[in-house]
Amino acid sequence: MHWSRFGERFTRPTGARELMEDLGAALAGEPPVAMLGGGNPAQVPGMADFFRARFAAVLADDREFRRMVGDYADPAGEVGFRRAIAGLLRREYGFAVDAGNVALTAGSQHGFFLLFNLLAGQYPDGERRILLPLVPEYVGYADVGIDGELFVARRPRIEHLPGRRFKYRVDFAALEDATRLAAICVSRPTNPSGNVLTDDEIDRLRALARRHGVPLIIDGAYGVPFPGIVSVPATPAWDEDTVLLLSLSKLGLPGVRTGIVVARPEIVRALGAVTAVTSLAAGSVGPVLMREPAETGELTRLAREVVGPWYRERAVAALGWLDAALAGCEYHVHVPEGAFFLWLWLPQLTIPSRELYRRLKARGVLVLSGHHFFPGLGDDPWPHREQCLRISYASDPASVQRGLAILAEEVRAAHA
Ligand SMILES: Cc1ncc(COP(=O)(O)O)c(C=O)c1O
């Protein structure tokens, strides 16, 4: 079989592919001892019943059912839901937006693929890249460039905190020399570290983006206003120079593939234009299902009162088990401020993190090797890149605890 350059590029092994294949194999076959790998959300009590009731309401309504499955939507997404999301953002945060500021995509991952390729890559006067002001950053950005590498990244400052905790901070001095930018992008909370950039860091990044005349892209897949998996104050920010990406996935609906892009109308129209060519329209299942909860405020109430508190409780438990299992070892954990991962740093690891990943997989414990999460850093020989693991605590507590105990055994063996 001969593949084009595009074919070669998009069929090669990538971090996202390894992660999704592990997840697919785990769900399809013999279950692993502990699934601490992919980004699958948890079965949060009450949420499945809520979604089931919503589906029943749509099925019972001829017009709604037709909108959900019987009509193509507008290329920029189902208009009723776009209006409802804009209304929610106006009402709850005072954003000056309407439906023309909202585009829908087949999951926010697809939104990033479109947006990054619309902005970064080859220009008549040379190449422009997206600045990741701090890595580790989301593995899913790494391989989406049609034209090749789309990112340039900087190491963070590491702040050590009591009790074997640490926190990444944006190193603003290191951003000064960045040139020929297409955009600046951060996930907030950050996948994999659970870091939440402070309001001050976001304000300074907005100012930097403005100086370069490029948008600041904020990935809110776990953040505010929904699904609200955050445990520290984080004010949502938006203006015409900001692009905010949201998703229904981490609320518990990854299967409906609904991503939401809040941006200036020019960007919304561009996303709609590419969607029309590549897939005619984004799906309407998620939008029709969640339009009414977005209109009534039920969507953000569930995020605040159900989803957020549930994950916060799980984070505390998982961190307690990890600390107990690793007692006596040399390790640090990033303060879990949001999302549903523990980011473990093992500065005395004698093997690369990808080898530790393989040893754990052989014992039925799936995690993610940290080396995937440094897109845009090129061949920077920073040892930290091979000393970290991402551990999801979204699966059932007993298997998280079991998996952490096995992980600690392998860490001790790798330290010996
Ligand atoms: C930080 C981050 N952004 C975006 C996505 C994409 O999610 P989806 O395409 O399901 O909206 C994920 C998924 O895990 C993520 O972790």
The ligand as an ORCA input file, in Angstrom:
! r2SCAN-3c Opt
* xyz 0 1
  C      -7.112     18.651     27.696
  C      -8.007     17.976     26.712
  N      -8.451     18.688     25.675
  C      -9.263     18.154     24.745
  C      -9.656     16.832     24.819
  C     -10.533     16.287     23.746
  O     -11.745     15.795     24.237
  P     -13.034     15.627     23.330
  O     -12.589     15.495     21.907
  O     -13.672     14.367     23.828
  O     -13.880     16.848     23.526
  C      -9.225     16.037     25.889
  C      -9.605     14.620     25.982
  O      -9.148     13.852     26.788
  C      -8.362     16.629     26.846
  O      -7.901     15.913     27.886
*
